[in-house]
Amino acid sequence: MSILDNKKVIIIGDRDGIPGPAIEECVKTVESAEVVFSSTECFV
C-alpha cells in the first residue's frame, strides 16, 4: 500500500533540482495513481 494509491497527482519539478518528468516516472510505479499535471519550473 502506498500513500499515492487512488490519488490524482500534480507534479512541479525544479530546473536546478529534480525535474518534473523524473518525479513522474517514480509516480508511475504506483498503478492506481494518476498524474494530472507535470511541469518543470525555474524558481529564481
PDBQT receptor file of N, H, CA, C and O in Angstrom, charges set to zero:
ATOM      1  N   MET A   1       0.842  -1.180   0.000  1.00  0.00    +0.000 N 
ATOM      2  CA  MET A   1       0.000   0.000   0.000  1.00  0.00    +0.000 C 
ATOM      3  C   MET A   1       0.889   1.245   0.000  1.00  0.00    +0.000 C 
ATOM      4  O   MET A   1       1.902   1.305   0.697  1.00  0.00    +0.000 OA
ATOM      5  N   SER A   2       0.489   2.224  -0.789  1.00  0.00    +0.000 N 
ATOM      6  H   SER A   2      -0.335   2.175  -1.354  1.00  0.00    +0.000 HD
ATOM      7  CA  SER A   2       1.253   3.453  -0.934  1.00  0.00    +0.000 C 
ATOM      8  C   SER A   2       0.373   4.647  -0.570  1.00  0.00    +0.000 C 
ATOM      9  O   SER A   2      -0.853   4.566  -0.650  1.00  0.00    +0.000 OA
ATOM     10  N   ILE A   3       0.994   5.745  -0.174  1.00  0.00    +0.000 N 
ATOM     11  H   ILE A   3       1.990   5.811  -0.110  1.00  0.00    +0.000 HD
ATOM     12  CA  ILE A   3       0.212   6.953   0.115  1.00  0.00    +0.000 C 
ATOM     13  C   ILE A   3      -0.366   7.554  -1.160  1.00  0.00    +0.000 C 
ATOM     14  O   ILE A   3      -1.233   8.426  -1.104  1.00  0.00    +0.000 OA
ATOM     15  N   LEU A   4       0.120   7.083  -2.316  1.00  0.00    +0.000 N 
ATOM     16  H   LEU A   4       0.825   6.375  -2.361  1.00  0.00    +0.000 HD
ATOM     17  CA  LEU A   4      -0.372   7.585  -3.599  1.00  0.00    +0.000 C 
ATOM     18  C   LEU A   4      -1.478   6.719  -4.197  1.00  0.00    +0.000 C 
ATOM     19  O   LEU A   4      -1.988   7.039  -5.271  1.00  0.00    +0.000 OA
ATOM     20  N   ASP A   5      -1.858   5.641  -3.535  1.00  0.00    +0.000 N 
ATOM     21  H   ASP A   5      -1.444   5.381  -2.662  1.00  0.00    +0.000 HD
ATOM     22  CA  ASP A   5      -2.917   4.778  -4.057  1.00  0.00    +0.000 C 
ATOM     23  C   ASP A   5      -4.200   5.563  -4.268  1.00  0.00    +0.000 C 
ATOM     24  O   ASP A   5      -4.667   6.264  -3.370  1.00  0.00    +0.000 OA
ATOM     25  N   ASN A   6      -4.773   5.437  -5.477  1.00  0.00    +0.000 N 
ATOM     26  H   ASN A   6      -4.394   4.868  -6.206  1.00  0.00    +0.000 HD
ATOM     27  CA  ASN A   6      -6.058   6.063  -5.841  1.00  0.00    +0.000 C 
ATOM     28  C   ASN A   6      -6.045   7.582  -5.692  1.00  0.00    +0.000 C 
ATOM     29  O   ASN A   6      -7.065   8.175  -5.342  1.00  0.00    +0.000 OA
ATOM     30  N   LYS A   7      -4.917   8.210  -5.950  1.00  0.00    +0.000 N 
ATOM     31  H   LYS A   7      -4.088   7.728  -6.235  1.00  0.00    +0.000 HD
ATOM     32  CA  LYS A   7      -4.801   9.671  -5.856  1.00  0.00    +0.000 C 
ATOM     33  C   LYS A   7      -4.521  10.263  -7.230  1.00  0.00    +0.000 C 
ATOM     34  O   LYS A   7      -3.979   9.598  -8.112  1.00  0.00    +0.000 OA
ATOM     35  N   LYS A   8      -4.904  11.533  -7.394  1.00  0.00    +0.000 N 
ATOM     36  H   LYS A   8      -5.345  12.073  -6.677  1.00  0.00    +0.000 HD
ATOM     37  CA  LYS A   8      -4.528  12.329  -8.553  1.00  0.00    +0.000 C 
ATOM     38  C   LYS A   8      -3.342  13.184  -8.119  1.00  0.00    +0.000 C 
ATOM     39  O   LYS A   8      -3.368  13.770  -7.036  1.00  0.00    +0.000 OA
ATOM     40  N   VAL A   9      -2.300  13.262  -8.954  1.00  0.00    +0.000 N 
ATOM     41  H   VAL A   9      -2.280  12.786  -9.833  1.00  0.00    +0.000 HD
ATOM     42  CA  VAL A   9      -1.039  13.880  -8.553  1.00  0.00    +0.000 C 
ATOM     43  C   VAL A   9      -0.707  15.056  -9.463  1.00  0.00    +0.000 C 
ATOM     44  O   VAL A   9      -0.805  14.957 -10.686  1.00  0.00    +0.000 OA
ATOM     45  N   ILE A  10      -0.311  16.172  -8.848  1.00  0.00    +0.000 N 
ATOM     46  H   ILE A  10      -0.232  16.252  -7.854  1.00  0.00    +0.000 HD
ATOM     47  CA  ILE A  10       0.209  17.334  -9.556  1.00  0.00    +0.000 C 
ATOM     48  C   ILE A  10       1.692  17.421  -9.219  1.00  0.00    +0.000 C 
ATOM     49  O   ILE A  10       2.069  17.428  -8.047  1.00  0.00    +0.000 OA
ATOM     50  N   ILE A  11       2.534  17.488 -10.254  1.00  0.00    +0.000 N 
ATOM     51  H   ILE A  11       2.228  17.483 -11.206  1.00  0.00    +0.000 HD
ATOM     52  CA  ILE A  11       3.984  17.486 -10.055  1.00  0.00    +0.000 C 
ATOM     53  C   ILE A  11       4.559  18.807 -10.556  1.00  0.00    +0.000 C 
ATOM     54  O   ILE A  11       4.330  19.203 -11.699  1.00  0.00    +0.000 OA
ATOM     55  N   ILE A  12       5.306  19.480  -9.689  1.00  0.00    +0.000 N 
ATOM     56  H   ILE A  12       5.492  19.158  -8.761  1.00  0.00    +0.000 HD
ATOM     57  CA  ILE A  12       6.026  20.689 -10.086  1.00  0.00    +0.000 C 
ATOM     58  C   ILE A  12       7.492  20.461  -9.743  1.00  0.00    +0.000 C 
ATOM     59  O   ILE A  12       7.891  20.513  -8.579  1.00  0.00    +0.000 OA
ATOM     60  N   GLY A  13       8.286  20.209 -10.780  1.00  0.00    +0.000 N 
ATOM     61  H   GLY A  13       7.962  20.167 -11.726  1.00  0.00    +0.000 HD
ATOM     62  CA  GLY A  13       9.706  19.969 -10.591  1.00  0.00    +0.000 C 
ATOM     63  C   GLY A  13      10.486  21.269 -10.651  1.00  0.00    +0.000 C 
ATOM     64  O   GLY A  13       9.945  22.321 -10.991  1.00  0.00    +0.000 OA
ATOM     65  N   ASP A  14      11.754  21.183 -10.320  1.00  0.00    +0.000 N 
ATOM     66  H   ASP A  14      12.194  20.329 -10.044  1.00  0.00    +0.000 HD
ATOM     67  CA  ASP A  14      12.637  22.347 -10.306  1.00  0.00    +0.000 C 
ATOM     68  C   ASP A  14      13.748  22.143 -11.330  1.00  0.00    +0.000 C 
ATOM     69  O   ASP A  14      14.353  21.072 -11.382  1.00  0.00    +0.000 OA
ATOM     70  N   ARG A  15      14.016  23.154 -12.136  1.00  0.00    +0.000 N 
ATOM     71  H   ARG A  15      13.524  24.023 -12.094  1.00  0.00    +0.000 HD
ATOM     72  CA  ARG A  15      15.033  23.059 -13.193  1.00  0.00    +0.000 C 
ATOM     73  C   ARG A  15      16.408  22.735 -12.619  1.00  0.00    +0.000 C 
ATOM     74  O   ARG A  15      17.151  21.961 -13.221  1.00  0.00    +0.000 OA
ATOM     75  N   ASP A  16      16.762  23.303 -11.480  1.00  0.00    +0.000 N 
ATOM     76  H   ASP A  16      16.158  23.933 -10.990  1.00  0.00    +0.000 HD
ATOM     77  CA  ASP A  16      18.069  23.075 -10.872  1.00  0.00    +0.000 C 
ATOM     78  C   ASP A  16      18.057  21.932  -9.865  1.00  0.00    +0.000 C 
ATOM     79  O   ASP A  16      19.092  21.590  -9.292  1.00  0.00    +0.000 OA
ATOM     80  N   GLY A  17      16.891  21.350  -9.653  1.00  0.00    +0.000 N 
ATOM     81  H   GLY A  17      16.051  21.628 -10.118  1.00  0.00    +0.000 HD
ATOM     82  CA  GLY A  17      16.766  20.242  -8.711  1.00  0.00    +0.000 C 
ATOM     83  C   GLY A  17      16.326  18.989  -9.437  1.00  0.00    +0.000 C 
ATOM     84  O   GLY A  17      17.017  18.501 -10.332  1.00  0.00    +0.000 OA
ATOM     85  N   ILE A  18      15.176  18.473  -9.049  1.00  0.00    +0.000 N 
ATOM     86  H   ILE A  18      14.614  18.869  -8.322  1.00  0.00    +0.000 HD
ATOM     87  CA  ILE A  18      14.625  17.272  -9.672  1.00  0.00    +0.000 C 
ATOM     88  C   ILE A  18      13.555  17.697 -10.667  1.00  0.00    +0.000 C 
ATOM     89  O   ILE A  18      12.553  18.289 -10.266  1.00  0.00    +0.000 OA
ATOM     90  N   PRO A  19      13.737  17.411 -11.959  1.00  0.00    +0.000 N 
ATOM     91  CA  PRO A  19      12.757  17.818 -12.973  1.00  0.00    +0.000 C 
ATOM     92  C   PRO A  19      11.456  17.018 -12.870  1.00  0.00    +0.000 C 
ATOM     93  O   PRO A  19      11.445  15.885 -12.389  1.00  0.00    +0.000 OA
ATOM     94  N   GLY A  20      10.367  17.626 -13.329  1.00  0.00    +0.000 N 
ATOM     95  H   GLY A  20      10.376  18.546 -13.720  1.00  0.00    +0.000 HD
ATOM     96  CA  GLY A  20       9.047  17.010 -13.285  1.00  0.00    +0.000 C 
ATOM     97  C   GLY A  20       8.978  15.629 -13.908  1.00  0.00    +0.000 C 
ATOM     98  O   GLY A  20       8.408  14.724 -13.297  1.00  0.00    +0.000 OA
ATOM     99  N   PRO A  21       9.544  15.418 -15.124  1.00  0.00    +0.000 N 
ATOM    100  CA  PRO A  21       9.465  14.091 -15.726  1.00  0.00    +0.000 C 
ATOM    101  C   PRO A  21      10.121  12.985 -14.886  1.00  0.00    +0.000 C 
ATOM    102  O   PRO A  21       9.676  11.837 -14.924  1.00  0.00    +0.000 OA
ATOM    103  N   ALA A  22      11.158  13.318 -14.140  1.00  0.00    +0.000 N 
ATOM    104  H   ALA A  22      11.519  14.250 -14.109  1.00  0.00    +0.000 HD
ATOM    105  CA  ALA A  22      11.802  12.315 -13.283  1.00  0.00    +0.000 C 
ATOM    106  C   ALA A  22      10.872  11.911 -12.141  1.00  0.00    +0.000 C 
ATOM    107  O   ALA A  22      10.772  10.730 -11.807  1.00  0.00    +0.000 OA
ATOM    108  N   ILE A  23      10.196  12.882 -11.549  1.00  0.00    +0.000 N 
ATOM    109  H   ILE A  23      10.277  13.841 -11.821  1.00  0.00    +0.000 HD
ATOM    110  CA  ILE A  23       9.243  12.585 -10.483  1.00  0.00    +0.000 C 
ATOM    111  C   ILE A  23       8.065  11.793 -11.050  1.00  0.00    +0.000 C 
ATOM    112  O   ILE A  23       7.564  10.866 -10.414  1.00  0.00    +0.000 OA
ATOM    113  N   GLU A  24       7.629  12.171 -12.258  1.00  0.00    +0.000 N 
ATOM    114  H   GLU A  24       8.037  12.924 -12.775  1.00  0.00    +0.000 HD
ATOM    115  CA  GLU A  24       6.506  11.484 -12.901  1.00  0.00    +0.000 C 
ATOM    116  C   GLU A  24       6.816  10.006 -13.120  1.00  0.00    +0.000 C 
ATOM    117  O   GLU A  24       5.942   9.161 -12.926  1.00  0.00    +0.000 OA
ATOM    118  N   GLU A  25       8.030   9.684 -13.515  1.00  0.00    +0.000 N 
ATOM    119  H   GLU A  25       8.740  10.371 -13.672  1.00  0.00    +0.000 HD
ATOM    120  CA  GLU A  25       8.402   8.281 -13.713  1.00  0.00    +0.000 C 
ATOM    121  C   GLU A  25       8.322   7.498 -12.406  1.00  0.00    +0.000 C 
ATOM    122  O   GLU A  25       7.958   6.323 -12.409  1.00  0.00    +0.000 OA
ATOM    123  N   CYS A  26       8.657   8.137 -11.295  1.00  0.00    +0.000 N 
ATOM    124  H   CYS A  26       8.953   9.092 -11.292  1.00  0.00    +0.000 HD
ATOM    125  CA  CYS A  26       8.555   7.471  -9.996  1.00  0.00    +0.000 C 
ATOM    126  C   CYS A  26       7.097   7.248  -9.611  1.00  0.00    +0.000 C 
ATOM    127  O   CYS A  26       6.747   6.189  -9.089  1.00  0.00    +0.000 OA
ATOM    128  N   VAL A  27       6.248   8.235  -9.865  1.00  0.00    +0.000 N 
ATOM    129  H   VAL A  27       6.532   9.095 -10.289  1.00  0.00    +0.000 HD
ATOM    130  CA  VAL A  27       4.832   8.124  -9.525  1.00  0.00    +0.000 C 
ATOM    131  C   VAL A  27       4.157   7.048 -10.374  1.00  0.00    +0.000 C 
ATOM    132  O   VAL A  27       3.230   6.387  -9.907  1.00  0.00    +0.000 OA
ATOM    133  N   LYS A  28       4.609   6.864 -11.612  1.00  0.00    +0.000 N 
ATOM    134  H   LYS A  28       5.363   7.401 -11.992  1.00  0.00    +0.000 HD
ATOM    135  CA  LYS A  28       4.012   5.861 -12.498  1.00  0.00    +0.000 C 
ATOM    136  C   LYS A  28       4.200   4.438 -11.991  1.00  0.00    +0.000 C 
ATOM    137  O   LYS A  28       3.533   3.524 -12.478  1.00  0.00    +0.000 OA
ATOM    138  N   THR A  29       5.084   4.229 -11.033  1.00  0.00    +0.000 N 
ATOM    139  H   THR A  29       5.625   4.971 -10.638  1.00  0.00    +0.000 HD
ATOM    140  CA  THR A  29       5.257   2.887 -10.475  1.00  0.00    +0.000 C 
ATOM    141  C   THR A  29       4.079   2.492  -9.606  1.00  0.00    +0.000 C 
ATOM    142  O   THR A  29       3.902   1.310  -9.310  1.00  0.00    +0.000 OA
ATOM    143  N   VAL A  30       3.265   3.463  -9.187  1.00  0.00    +0.000 N 
ATOM    144  H   VAL A  30       3.409   4.423  -9.427  1.00  0.00    +0.000 HD
ATOM    145  CA  VAL A  30       2.035   3.182  -8.443  1.00  0.00    +0.000 C 
ATOM    146  C   VAL A  30       0.908   3.149  -9.468  1.00  0.00    +0.000 C 
ATOM    147  O   VAL A  30       0.501   4.194  -9.975  1.00  0.00    +0.000 OA
ATOM    148  N   GLU A  31       0.404   1.970  -9.773  1.00  0.00    +0.000 N 
ATOM    149  H   GLU A  31       0.734   1.121  -9.361  1.00  0.00    +0.000 HD
ATOM    150  CA  GLU A  31      -0.547   1.802 -10.870  1.00  0.00    +0.000 C 
ATOM    151  C   GLU A  31      -1.844   2.579 -10.669  1.00  0.00    +0.000 C 
ATOM    152  O   GLU A  31      -2.443   3.028 -11.646  1.00  0.00    +0.000 OA
ATOM    153  N   SER A  32      -2.286   2.745  -9.437  1.00  0.00    +0.000 N 
ATOM    154  H   SER A  32      -1.799   2.381  -8.643  1.00  0.00    +0.000 HD
ATOM    155  CA  SER A  32      -3.570   3.406  -9.208  1.00  0.00    +0.000 C 
ATOM    156  C   SER A  32      -3.452   4.924  -9.078  1.00  0.00    +0.000 C 
ATOM    157  O   SER A  32      -4.467   5.606  -8.932  1.00  0.00    +0.000 OA
ATOM    158  N   ALA A  33      -2.241   5.464  -9.126  1.00  0.00    +0.000 N 
ATOM    159  H   ALA A  33      -1.416   4.910  -9.244  1.00  0.00    +0.000 HD
ATOM    160  CA  ALA A  33      -2.041   6.914  -9.075  1.00  0.00    +0.000 C 
ATOM    161  C   ALA A  33      -2.151   7.486 -10.481  1.00  0.00    +0.000 C 
ATOM    162  O   ALA A  33      -1.711   6.869 -11.450  1.00  0.00    +0.000 OA
ATOM    163  N   GLU A  34      -2.750   8.685 -10.583  1.00  0.00    +0.000 N 
ATOM    164  H   GLU A  34      -3.107   9.187  -9.795  1.00  0.00    +0.000 HD
ATOM    165  CA  GLU A  34      -2.928   9.329 -11.883  1.00  0.00    +0.000 C 
ATOM    166  C   GLU A  34      -2.241  10.691 -11.871  1.00  0.00    +0.000 C 
ATOM    167  O   GLU A  34      -2.561  11.538 -11.037  1.00  0.00    +0.000 OA
ATOM    168  N   VAL A  35      -1.300  10.907 -12.788  1.00  0.00    +0.000 N 
ATOM    169  H   VAL A  35      -1.040  10.219 -13.465  1.00  0.00    +0.000 HD
ATOM    170  CA  VAL A  35      -0.631  12.195 -12.928  1.00  0.00    +0.000 C 
ATOM    171  C   VAL A  35      -1.522  13.079 -13.798  1.00  0.00    +0.000 C 
ATOM    172  O   VAL A  35      -1.728  12.786 -14.976  1.00  0.00    +0.000 OA
ATOM    173  N   VAL A  36      -2.056  14.168 -13.217  1.00  0.00    +0.000 N 
ATOM    174  H   VAL A  36      -1.890  14.406 -12.260  1.00  0.00    +0.000 HD
ATOM    175  CA  VAL A  36      -2.938  15.051 -13.967  1.00  0.00    +0.000 C 
ATOM    176  C   VAL A  36      -2.191  16.262 -14.509  1.00  0.00    +0.000 C 
ATOM    177  O   VAL A  36      -2.659  16.902 -15.450  1.00  0.00    +0.000 OA
ATOM    178  N   PHE A  37      -1.030  16.587 -13.927  1.00  0.00    +0.000 N 
ATOM    179  H   PHE A  37      -0.649  16.067 -13.162  1.00  0.00    +0.000 HD
ATOM    180  CA  PHE A  37      -0.226  17.721 -14.399  1.00  0.00    +0.000 C 
ATOM    181  C   PHE A  37       1.208  17.495 -13.979  1.00  0.00    +0.000 C 
ATOM    182  O   PHE A  37       1.480  17.109 -12.842  1.00  0.00    +0.000 OA
ATOM    183  N   SER A  38       2.134  17.738 -14.908  1.00  0.00    +0.000 N 
ATOM    184  H   SER A  38       1.913  18.052 -15.832  1.00  0.00    +0.000 HD
ATOM    185  CA  SER A  38       3.563  17.628 -14.613  1.00  0.00    +0.000 C 
ATOM    186  C   SER A  38       4.291  18.733 -15.354  1.00  0.00    +0.000 C 
ATOM    187  O   SER A  38       4.095  18.926 -16.554  1.00  0.00    +0.000 OA
ATOM    188  N   SER A  39       5.137  19.461 -14.626  1.00  0.00    +0.000 N 
ATOM    189  H   SER A  39       5.295  19.305 -13.651  1.00  0.00    +0.000 HD
ATOM    190  CA  SER A  39       5.859  20.576 -15.221  1.00  0.00    +0.000 C 
ATOM    191  C   SER A  39       7.187  20.754 -14.507  1.00  0.00    +0.000 C 
ATOM    192  O   SER A  39       7.348  20.358 -13.353  1.00  0.00    +0.000 OA
ATOM    193  N   THR A  40       8.128  21.350 -15.207  1.00  0.00    +0.000 N 
ATOM    194  H   THR A  40       7.997  21.672 -16.145  1.00  0.00    +0.000 HD
ATOM    195  CA  THR A  40       9.408  21.735 -14.614  1.00  0.00    +0.000 C 
ATOM    196  C   THR A  40       9.509  23.250 -14.698  1.00  0.00    +0.000 C 
ATOM    197  O   THR A  40       9.404  23.822 -15.783  1.00  0.00    +0.000 OA
ATOM    198  N   GLU A  41       9.709  23.893 -13.576  1.00  0.00    +0.000 N 
ATOM    199  H   GLU A  41       9.794  23.429 -12.694  1.00  0.00    +0.000 HD
ATOM    200  CA  GLU A  41       9.756  25.350 -13.489  1.00  0.00    +0.000 C 
ATOM    201  C   GLU A  41      11.133  25.797 -13.015  1.00  0.00    +0.000 C 
ATOM    202  O   GLU A  41      11.909  25.006 -12.478  1.00  0.00    +0.000 OA
ATOM    203  N   CYS A  42      11.417  27.065 -13.223  1.00  0.00    +0.000 N 
ATOM    204  H   CYS A  42      10.787  27.707 -13.659  1.00  0.00    +0.000 HD
ATOM    205  CA  CYS A  42      12.652  27.681 -12.755  1.00  0.00    +0.000 C 
ATOM    206  C   CYS A  42      12.286  28.670 -11.651  1.00  0.00    +0.000 C 
ATOM    207  O   CYS A  42      11.647  29.689 -11.915  1.00  0.00    +0.000 OA
ATOM    208  N   PHE A  43      12.686  28.375 -10.423  1.00  0.00    +0.000 N 
ATOM    209  H   PHE A  43      13.205  27.547 -10.208  1.00  0.00    +0.000 HD
ATOM    210  CA  PHE A  43      12.388  29.239  -9.286  1.00  0.00    +0.000 C 
ATOM    211  C   PHE A  43      13.616  30.085  -8.989  1.00  0.00    +0.000 C 
ATOM    212  O   PHE A  43      14.598  29.584  -8.442  1.00  0.00    +0.000 OA
ATOM    213  N   VAL A  44      13.569  31.352  -9.340  1.00  0.00    +0.000 N 
ATOM    214  H   VAL A  44      12.771  31.759  -9.784  1.00  0.00    +0.000 HD
ATOM    215  CA  VAL A  44      14.715  32.242  -9.135  1.00  0.00    +0.000 C 
ATOM    216  C   VAL A  44      14.327  33.316  -8.143  1.00  0.00    +0.000 C 
ATOM    217  O   VAL A  44      15.141  34.180  -7.818  1.00  0.00    +0.000 OA
TER     218      VAL A  44
